[in-house]
């Protein structure tokens, strides 16, 4: 409608100019060797105005034709985004691919390609999704951040963490401060790759960012520390350095203390394991550490008994501590004390371990009937727990 009104206005203006030109006298010569045209001035003005109007209309029509293609691409892109979030991945794939094909804008091409690639990935069409991302790289190379982030996320979804890290490294090569979401992608990639040192480093960075799920970041850091202890448990020097690198707060974390204690025991370093347990128990009680205290026994057991009996004064009815003391006394052949501690443990907290410890003690004392009785009771207790 607007175009029709513009045409009417332009023709009206042309008529007005022609009427005014009738009162003008003179001629205008147009020389284009070897041609020469001589026109009255009024006709020249009228034709000039008409030519200008015609040129203007043609330009407007051409702009509308080419603008229609871009508008269609934009509409396809919006429809594709809507379909993707509605879960209509087939439609999203088609709309995104159409926007990629029609648009003259690199931004629209990149977004269309990413929508099509994500939708194809949701449909299990991995190869096709990769083709869309490759098309984005070729046709919208200046929008590399969008493409690389999408590529890394899709690779991670397929469990291809090495390729995802490679894509993120290409993104990092552009420099600048990376978005929190990008660092979270790398965190997941490093976790899949079991690069626990890198995971811990990233959690340090992300903990200072806002907004992030601080609880989740803390949990991931804790998991990485536990895994790091397991991986360093094959080398005593590495284990010592890693434990020394942790903060005092981390060294008082019961789960980390249990993990590092098991690691030292696996390497045969009972002294370090016992020292860590003793320090931790003085700061915060943990039954699992008390149970571990009776493992990996060496010539320092008498000192361990002294420490455990000090703890017993503040926790006289702790079944785990009584059981540990019974095992330590058995190791030192303190038969009477061992029997008293084990029987006290059994009365406070009946269990398979206490029955078996008493059975082994009675075997050493030659009381085979009592030993067999405790073995049977231990098995009965275990069977009841399984029901």
C-alpha positions as CSV (number, residue, x, y, z in Angstrom):
1,X,0.0,0.0,0.0
2,X,2.8,2.4,0.9
3,X,4.5,1.7,-2.5
4,X,1.3,2.6,-4.4
5,X,1.0,5.8,-2.5
6,X,4.6,6.7,-3.2
7,X,4.0,6.0,-6.9
8,X,0.9,8.3,-7.0
9,X,2.8,11.1,-5.2
10,X,5.7,10.8,-7.6
11,X,3.5,10.9,-10.7
12,X,1.6,13.9,-9.3
13,X,4.9,15.7,-8.8
14,X,6.0,14.8,-12.4
15,X,2.8,16.3,-13.8
16,X,3.3,19.5,-11.7
17,X,6.8,19.9,-13.0
18,X,5.6,19.4,-16.6
19,X,2.9,22.1,-16.2
20,X,5.4,24.5,-14.8
21,X,7.9,23.7,-17.5
22,X,5.4,24.7,-20.2
23,X,6.1,28.4,-19.4
24,X,9.8,28.0,-19.9
25,X,11.5,28.8,-23.2
26,X,14.8,27.6,-24.6
27,X,16.3,24.3,-25.7
28,X,18.5,21.6,-24.1
29,X,21.1,19.7,-26.1
30,X,22.3,16.2,-25.2
31,X,25.5,15.4,-26.9
32,X,26.6,11.7,-27.1
33,X,29.0,11.5,-30.1
34,X,28.2,10.8,-32.8
35,X,24.6,11.6,-31.6
36,X,23.1,14.9,-30.6
37,X,19.6,15.5,-29.4
38,X,18.0,18.9,-29.2
39,X,14.9,19.1,-27.0
40,X,12.8,22.0,-25.8
41,X,13.6,22.8,-22.2
42,X,10.1,22.0,-20.9
43,X,10.2,18.5,-22.4
44,X,13.8,17.9,-21.1
45,X,12.8,18.8,-17.6
46,X,9.7,16.6,-17.7
47,X,11.7,13.6,-19.1
48,X,14.4,14.2,-16.5
49,X,11.9,14.1,-13.6
50,X,10.2,11.1,-15.1
51,X,13.6,9.3,-15.5
52,X,14.5,10.1,-11.9
53,X,11.1,8.7,-10.6
54,X,11.5,5.6,-12.7
55,X,15.0,5.0,-11.4
56,X,13.8,5.5,-7.8
57,X,10.9,3.0,-8.2
58,X,13.2,0.4,-9.8
59,X,15.7,0.7,-6.9
60,X,12.9,0.4,-4.4
61,X,11.6,-2.7,-6.1
62,X,15.1,-4.3,-6.2
63,X,15.6,-3.5,-2.5
64,X,12.2,-5.2,-1.7
65,X,13.2,-8.3,-3.7
66,X,16.5,-8.7,-1.9
67,X,15.1,-7.7,1.5
68,X,12.4,-10.3,1.2
69,X,15.1,-13.0,1.0
70,X,16.7,-11.7,4.3
71,X,13.3,-11.4,6.0
72,X,12.4,-14.9,5.1
73,X,15.8,-16.1,6.5
74,X,15.1,-14.2,9.7
75,X,11.6,-15.6,10.0
76,X,13.0,-19.1,9.4
77,X,15.6,-18.5,12.1
78,X,13.0,-17.4,14.7
79,X,10.7,-20.3,13.8
80,X,13.7,-22.7,14.2
81,X,14.6,-21.3,17.6
82,X,11.0,-21.6,18.7
83,X,10.7,-25.2,17.4
84,X,13.9,-26.2,19.1
85,X,12.8,-25.0,22.5
86,X,9.4,-26.7,21.9
87,X,11.2,-30.0,21.3
88,X,10.2,-30.2,17.6
89,X,13.8,-31.0,16.5
90,X,12.9,-32.0,12.9
91,X,11.3,-28.7,12.3
92,X,14.1,-26.8,14.0
93,X,16.6,-28.6,11.9
94,X,14.8,-27.6,8.7
95,X,14.2,-24.0,9.7
96,X,17.8,-23.6,10.8
97,X,19.2,-25.1,7.6
98,X,16.9,-22.7,5.5
99,X,18.1,-19.7,7.5
100,X,21.7,-20.8,6.8
101,X,21.0,-21.1,3.1
102,X,19.0,-17.8,2.5
103,X,20.6,-15.3,4.8
104,X,23.3,-12.8,3.8
105,X,24.2,-12.1,7.4
106,X,27.0,-14.1,8.9
107,X,25.4,-13.8,12.3
108,X,22.1,-15.3,11.1
109,X,24.0,-18.0,9.2
110,X,25.9,-19.0,12.3
111,X,22.8,-19.1,14.5
112,X,20.9,-21.0,11.9
113,X,23.7,-23.5,11.5
114,X,24.0,-24.0,15.3
115,X,20.3,-24.5,15.7
116,X,20.3,-27.1,12.9
117,X,23.3,-28.8,14.3
118,X,21.9,-29.0,17.9
119,X,18.6,-30.3,16.5
120,X,20.3,-32.9,14.4
121,X,22.3,-34.0,17.4
122,X,19.1,-34.4,19.4
123,X,17.8,-36.6,16.6
124,X,20.9,-38.7,16.7
125,X,22.1,-37.4,13.3
126,X,25.6,-36.7,14.5
127,X,27.3,-36.6,11.0
128,X,24.7,-34.2,9.7
129,X,25.1,-32.0,12.8
130,X,28.9,-31.8,12.1
131,X,28.2,-30.8,8.5
132,X,26.1,-27.9,9.7
133,X,28.9,-26.7,12.0
134,X,31.4,-27.1,9.1
135,X,29.1,-25.0,7.0
136,X,29.0,-22.3,9.7
137,X,32.8,-22.3,9.7
138,X,32.9,-21.8,6.0
139,X,30.1,-19.3,5.5
140,X,30.3,-17.4,8.8
141,X,33.9,-17.6,9.9
142,X,33.8,-14.4,11.9
143,X,31.2,-15.9,14.3
144,X,33.7,-18.6,15.5
145,X,32.8,-18.2,19.2
146,X,29.2,-19.3,18.7
147,X,30.3,-22.2,16.6
148,X,33.1,-23.4,18.8
149,X,31.0,-23.3,22.0
150,X,28.2,-25.3,20.3
151,X,30.8,-27.7,18.9
152,X,32.4,-28.3,22.3
153,X,29.1,-28.8,24.0
154,X,27.9,-31.4,21.4
155,X,31.3,-33.2,21.6
156,X,31.0,-33.4,25.4
157,X,27.5,-34.9,25.0
158,X,29.1,-37.6,22.9
159,X,31.8,-38.2,25.5
160,X,34.5,-36.9,23.2
161,X,36.3,-34.8,25.8
162,X,39.6,-34.6,24.0
163,X,38.0,-33.1,20.9
164,X,35.9,-30.8,23.1
165,X,39.1,-29.5,24.8
166,X,40.7,-29.0,21.4
167,X,37.7,-26.8,20.3
168,X,37.9,-24.8,23.5
169,X,41.6,-24.3,23.1
170,X,41.0,-22.8,19.6
171,X,38.4,-20.5,21.3
172,X,40.9,-19.5,24.0
173,X,43.5,-18.7,21.4
174,X,41.5,-15.6,20.5
175,X,42.3,-14.2,23.9
176,X,40.1,-12.2,26.3
177,X,38.1,-13.1,29.4
178,X,36.1,-16.3,28.8
179,X,32.5,-16.6,29.7
180,X,31.5,-18.5,32.8
181,X,29.5,-21.0,30.7
182,X,32.6,-21.7,28.6
183,X,34.7,-22.4,31.7
184,X,32.0,-24.8,32.9
185,X,32.2,-26.6,29.6
186,X,35.9,-27.0,30.1
187,X,35.3,-28.2,33.7
188,X,33.1,-31.0,32.4
189,X,35.7,-31.9,29.7
190,X,38.5,-32.0,32.2
191,X,36.4,-34.1,34.5
192,X,35.7,-36.6,31.7
193,X,39.4,-36.6,30.9
194,X,40.1,-37.2,34.6
195,X,42.5,-34.3,34.7
196,X,41.9,-33.6,38.4
197,X,44.5,-30.9,38.8
198,X,42.8,-28.9,36.0
199,X,39.4,-29.5,37.6
200,X,40.6,-28.1,40.9
201,X,42.1,-25.1,39.2
202,X,38.9,-24.4,37.3
203,X,36.8,-24.7,40.5
204,X,39.1,-22.0,42.0
205,X,38.3,-19.7,39.1
206,X,34.6,-20.4,39.0
207,X,34.1,-20.0,42.7
208,X,34.9,-16.3,42.2
209,X,32.4,-15.9,39.3
210,X,28.8,-14.8,39.6
211,X,26.4,-16.3,39.1
212,X,27.4,-19.9,39.6
213,X,26.1,-22.8,41.7
214,X,28.7,-22.5,44.5
215,X,27.4,-25.7,46.1
216,X,27.9,-27.7,42.9
217,X,31.4,-26.2,42.4
218,X,32.4,-27.1,45.9
219,X,31.1,-30.6,45.4
220,X,33.1,-31.0,42.2
221,X,36.2,-29.7,43.8
222,X,35.8,-32.2,46.7
223,X,35.3,-35.1,44.2
224,X,38.4,-34.0,42.3
225,X,40.5,-33.9,45.5
226,X,39.4,-37.5,46.4
227,X,40.2,-38.7,42.9
228,X,43.6,-36.9,43.0
229,X,44.5,-38.7,46.2
230,X,43.7,-42.0,44.5
231,X,45.8,-41.2,41.5
232,X,48.7,-40.1,43.6
233,X,48.6,-43.1,45.9
234,X,51.1,-45.0,43.8
235,X,53.9,-42.6,44.7
236,X,54.8,-41.6,48.3
237,X,56.6,-38.4,47.3
238,X,53.7,-37.2,45.2
239,X,51.2,-38.0,47.9
240,X,53.3,-36.1,50.5
241,X,53.5,-33.0,48.3
242,X,49.8,-33.1,47.5
243,X,48.7,-33.5,51.1
244,X,51.0,-30.6,52.1
245,X,49.5,-28.4,49.4
246,X,46.0,-28.6,50.8
247,X,44.7,-25.9,53.2
248,X,44.2,-26.6,56.9
249,X,40.5,-26.6,56.3
250,X,40.8,-29.2,53.6
251,X,43.1,-31.3,55.8
252,X,40.4,-31.4,58.4
253,X,37.8,-32.7,56.0
254,X,36.9,-36.2,57.2
255,X,36.4,-37.8,53.8
256,X,39.7,-36.4,52.5
257,X,41.4,-37.6,55.7
258,X,40.0,-41.1,55.2
259,X,41.1,-41.1,51.6
260,X,44.7,-39.9,52.4
261,X,44.9,-42.4,55.3
262,X,44.0,-45.3,53.0
263,X,46.5,-44.1,50.5
264,X,49.3,-44.0,53.0
265,X,48.3,-47.4,54.3
266,X,48.3,-48.8,50.7
267,X,51.9,-47.6,50.4
268,X,52.8,-49.1,53.7
269,X,53.5,-45.8,55.5
270,X,51.6,-46.6,58.7
271,X,53.3,-43.9,60.7
272,X,52.0,-41.1,58.5
273,X,48.6,-42.7,58.4
274,X,48.4,-42.9,62.2
275,X,49.6,-39.4,62.7
276,X,47.0,-38.0,60.3
277,X,44.3,-40.0,62.1
278,X,45.4,-38.8,65.5
279,X,45.5,-35.1,64.5
280,X,42.1,-35.4,62.8
281,X,40.5,-37.2,65.8
282,X,41.7,-34.5,68.1
283,X,40.0,-31.9,66.0
284,X,36.8,-33.7,64.9
285,X,35.7,-37.2,65.8
286,X,35.1,-39.7,63.0
287,X,34.2,-43.4,63.5
288,X,35.6,-44.4,60.1
289,X,39.0,-43.1,61.1
290,X,38.8,-45.0,64.4
291,X,38.2,-48.2,62.5
292,X,41.1,-47.5,60.2
293,X,43.3,-46.9,63.3
294,X,43.4,-50.6,63.9
295,X,44.7,-51.3,60.4
296,X,48.3,-51.2,59.1
297,X,49.8,-52.2,62.4
298,X,53.6,-52.0,63.1
299,X,55.9,-51.6,66.2
300,X,54.1,-48.4,67.3
301,X,50.9,-50.3,68.4
302,X,51.6,-49.7,72.1
303,X,51.6,-46.0,71.5
304,X,48.4,-46.3,69.6
305,X,46.8,-48.1,72.5
306,X,47.8,-45.2,74.8
307,X,46.2,-42.7,72.4
308,X,43.0,-44.8,72.0
309,X,42.6,-45.1,75.8
310,X,42.9,-41.4,76.1
311,X,40.0,-41.0,73.6
312,X,38.0,-43.7,75.5
313,X,37.9,-41.4,78.6
314,X,35.7,-38.9,76.6
315,X,33.8,-41.6,74.7
316,X,33.5,-44.7,77.0
317,X,30.6,-46.2,75.1
318,X,31.8,-45.9,71.6
319,X,31.6,-49.4,70.0
320,X,34.0,-48.6,67.2
321,X,36.7,-47.3,69.6
322,X,36.2,-50.4,71.9
323,X,36.6,-52.7,68.9
324,X,39.7,-50.9,67.8
325,X,41.3,-51.1,71.3
326,X,40.4,-54.8,71.3
327,X,42.2,-55.4,68.0
328,X,45.2,-53.3,69.1
329,X,45.5,-55.3,72.4
330,X,45.2,-58.6,70.5
331,X,48.1,-57.6,68.2
332,X,50.2,-56.9,71.4
333,X,49.0,-60.2,72.9
334,X,47.3,-58.4,75.8
335,X,44.7,-61.1,75.9
336,X,42.8,-60.1,78.9
337,X,42.4,-56.4,77.9
338,X,41.7,-57.5,74.4
339,X,38.8,-59.8,75.5
340,X,37.4,-57.1,77.8
341,X,37.4,-54.4,75.0
342,X,35.9,-56.8,72.4
343,X,33.1,-58.0,74.7
344,X,32.4,-54.4,75.7
345,X,32.2,-53.4,72.0
346,X,29.9,-56.3,71.3
347,X,27.5,-55.3,74.2
348,X,27.4,-51.7,73.0
349,X,27.2,-52.3,69.2
350,X,26.8,-56.0,68.0
351,X,28.3,-56.7,64.7
352,X,30.0,-59.1,62.4
353,X,33.5,-57.6,62.9
354,X,33.3,-57.8,66.7
355,X,32.2,-61.4,66.6
356,X,35.0,-62.3,64.2
357,X,37.6,-60.5,66.3
358,X,36.5,-62.4,69.4
359,X,36.5,-65.7,67.4
360,X,40.1,-65.1,66.3
361,X,41.1,-64.1,69.8
362,X,39.6,-67.4,71.2
363,X,41.4,-69.4,68.5
364,X,44.7,-67.9,69.6
365,X,43.8,-68.8,73.2
366,X,42.9,-72.4,72.2
367,X,39.2,-71.9,72.9
368,X,38.0,-73.4,69.7
369,X,34.4,-74.0,70.8
370,X,34.0,-70.4,71.8
371,X,35.7,-69.3,68.6
372,X,33.2,-71.4,66.5
373,X,30.3,-69.9,68.5
374,X,31.4,-66.4,67.6
375,X,31.9,-67.3,64.0
376,X,28.4,-68.6,63.8
377,X,26.9,-65.6,65.6
378,X,28.8,-63.3,63.2
379,X,27.4,-65.2,60.2
380,X,23.9,-65.1,61.6
381,X,24.2,-61.3,62.2
382,X,25.4,-60.8,58.6
383,X,22.5,-62.8,57.2
384,X,20.0,-60.8,59.2
385,X,21.5,-57.6,57.8
386,X,21.1,-58.9,54.3
387,X,17.3,-59.5,54.6
